[in-house]
Amino acid sequence: MIFKKIIFVLPLFFAVSAFAQLQTTSDTARMDTIFFLNGEIRAVKVVDTASHRILFFPDVKTKKPHIKDVEKDRVFSVKFSNGQDRIMYFHDTIIGNVFSIIEAKMFMLGEQEADRSYRNKWPALIGFAVGAVSPLVLANAVALSPIPAAVTPLHTLFPYIKVNTKAIQNKNYLQYDTYIMGYEKVARKKNFMHAIIGAGIGLAAGFGAWAVLK
């Protein structure tokens, strides 16, 4: 009896799953894509691009979606669901757009690549070590121990950024200086944030060790 129920239910289950997958694929196909100059990519439904702002629905699946907007000077291009690409960026040094279109594109691709593949464990480890040691070293002035932990992330702003060339999908991009610039920008940001997190965790561990030893 149970076996017969399973045989009956399985085809229904697969049919529902297939329908849901087709529906998801259909929704995705109707989405437009905004490529931001900071490397961010968002799937949206663009409503209007006539003014100096781009109006869009962030999620077409929502029953009552709210229209959002973004200034065009934050966007490199928009790819519409029909396959059309529209570049919003333009070269104009007066408003600060010092890169050519290809240079701006390479900068954006460098940001995306660093966000995808850049890894560096040392900022977090150094931050953790300094944060953990400072309460013990400054036992007589433990109130000052957060200062070394807070200053530690600053070291990530100066060192040379090593590009992970093995992980880069298109090695030809490396010939563009702006690609490297975009890569380094995101890499430094990631190093800084990881150093802050590591220092915070280390500081908490250091305070715990100081309390136990005291």
C-alpha positions in Angstrom: 0.0 0.0 0.0 2.7 2.4 1.0 4.7 1.4 -2.1 1.8 2.3 -4.3 1.4 5.7 -2.7 5.1 6.4 -3.2 4.8 5.4 -6.9 1.8 7.8 -7.2 3.4 10.7 -5.4 6.9 10.6 -7.1 5.7 11.6 -10.6 3.7 14.5 -9.0 6.8 15.6 -7.0 9.0 15.6 -10.1 6.3 17.5 -12.1 6.0 20.2 -9.5 9.8 20.5 -9.2 10.2 20.8 -13.0 7.5 23.5 -13.1 9.2 25.4 -10.3 12.5 25.2 -12.1 11.0 26.4 -15.3 9.2 29.3 -13.5 12.5 30.3 -11.9 14.3 30.2 -15.2 11.6 32.3 -16.8 11.8 34.9 -14.0 15.6 35.1 -14.4 15.3 35.5 -18.2 13.0 38.5 -17.7 15.6 40.2 -15.4 17.9 43.0 -16.4 21.4 43.4 -15.0 23.0 46.6 -13.6 26.8 46.7 -13.6 28.0 49.2 -11.0 31.3 51.1 -11.2 32.3 49.6 -7.8 32.1 46.1 -9.2 28.7 45.2 -7.8 26.3 43.3 -10.1 22.5 43.4 -9.5 19.7 41.5 -11.2 16.7 43.8 -11.4 13.9 44.9 -13.6 14.7 48.3 -15.1 11.7 50.7 -15.4 13.2 53.9 -16.8 16.6 55.3 -17.8 15.5 58.5 -19.3 16.6 60.9 -16.5 19.8 61.2 -14.6 18.7 58.2 -12.5 17.9 54.6 -13.3 14.5 53.4 -11.9 14.1 49.7 -11.2 12.3 47.0 -9.3 14.8 45.1 -7.2 12.7 41.9 -7.2 10.0 41.1 -9.7 8.8 38.1 -7.6 7.5 40.4 -4.8 3.8 40.9 -4.9 4.0 44.7 -4.3 7.6 45.6 -5.3 8.8 49.1 -4.6 10.6 51.1 -7.2 14.2 52.0 -6.3 16.6 54.3 -8.1 20.3 54.8 -8.5 22.2 57.7 -10.0 23.7 57.0 -13.4 27.2 58.2 -12.4 27.4 55.1 -10.2 26.6 52.7 -13.1 28.9 51.5 -15.8 26.3 49.7 -18.0 22.9 48.0 -18.0 22.3 44.7 -19.8 18.6 44.3 -20.6 16.7 41.0 -20.7 16.4 41.3 -24.5 20.3 41.1 -24.8 20.8 44.9 -25.4 23.7 46.5 -23.6 23.6 50.2 -22.8 26.8 51.9 -21.5 26.0 54.6 -19.0 29.5 55.7 -18.3 31.2 58.3 -20.4 34.6 60.0 -20.3 34.4 63.5 -18.8 37.2 64.8 -16.7 35.0 67.8 -15.5 32.7 65.5 -13.5 35.6 63.2 -12.5 35.3 60.5 -15.1 39.0 60.4 -15.9 39.0 56.9 -17.4 38.1 56.1 -20.9 35.2 53.6 -21.4 37.6 50.6 -21.8 39.7 51.8 -18.8 36.6 52.1 -16.6 35.4 48.6 -17.7 38.8 47.1 -16.8 38.7 48.9 -13.4 35.3 47.4 -12.7 36.4 43.9 -13.9 39.4 44.2 -11.6 37.2 44.9 -8.7 35.0 41.9 -9.5 38.0 39.6 -9.8 39.5 40.7 -6.4 36.1 40.2 -4.8 35.9 36.7 -6.3 39.4 35.3 -5.9 41.6 37.5 -3.6 42.5 35.8 -0.4 45.0 36.9 2.3 45.1 35.3 5.7 47.8 37.6 7.2 45.8 40.7 8.0 43.4 38.7 10.1 46.2 36.8 11.8 48.2 39.9 12.6 45.1 41.7 13.8 44.2 38.8 16.1 47.8 38.5 17.5 48.0 42.2 18.3 44.5 42.2 19.8 45.2 39.2 21.9 48.5 40.3 23.2 47.7 44.0 24.0 45.7 43.4 27.2 48.5 41.1 28.5 51.3 43.5 27.6 49.5 46.5 28.9 48.3 44.8 32.1 49.0 47.9 34.2 47.1 50.1 31.7 44.6 47.6 30.3 42.2 50.5 29.4 44.7 51.4 26.7 44.8 47.9 25.1 42.0 48.6 22.5 44.3 51.3 20.9 46.9 48.9 19.4 44.0 46.7 18.1 42.3 49.7 16.6 45.5 51.0 14.9 46.6 47.5 13.6 44.3 47.5 10.5 46.1 50.6 9.2 49.0 48.5 8.1 46.8 46.9 5.4 46.6 50.2 3.6 50.3 50.4 2.7 51.8 47.0 1.8 52.1 45.9 -1.8 49.1 43.9 -3.0 50.0 40.6 -4.6 47.7 39.8 -7.5 46.6 36.2 -7.6 47.4 35.7 -11.3 46.6 32.0 -11.2 43.0 32.6 -10.3 42.4 35.4 -12.9 40.1 34.1 -15.5 41.4 36.2 -18.4 45.1 36.9 -18.2 44.9 39.5 -21.0 43.3 41.9 -18.5 46.6 42.2 -16.7 47.9 44.5 -19.4 45.5 47.2 -18.3 46.7 49.4 -15.4 43.2 50.2 -14.4 42.4 46.5 -14.0 45.2 46.3 -11.5 44.0 49.5 -9.8 40.5 48.1 -9.4 41.8 44.8 -8.1 44.0 46.5 -5.6 41.2 48.7 -4.4 39.0 45.8 -3.4 42.0 43.7 -2.1 43.0 46.5 0.3 39.4 46.9 1.5 39.2 43.1 2.2 42.5 43.2 4.0 41.4 46.2 6.1 38.1 44.5 7.1 39.7 41.2 7.9 42.3 43.0 10.0 39.5 44.8 12.0 37.6 41.5 12.5 40.8 39.7 13.6 41.8 42.4 16.0 38.3 42.5 17.5 38.3 38.7 18.1 41.9 38.8 19.4 41.1 41.7 21.8 38.1 39.7 23.2 40.4 36.7 23.7 43.1 38.8 25.2 40.7 40.4 27.7 39.5 36.9 28.6 43.1 35.7 29.2 43.9 38.8 31.2 40.9 38.3 33.4 41.8 34.6 34.1 45.5 35.5 34.8 44.5 38.4 37.1 
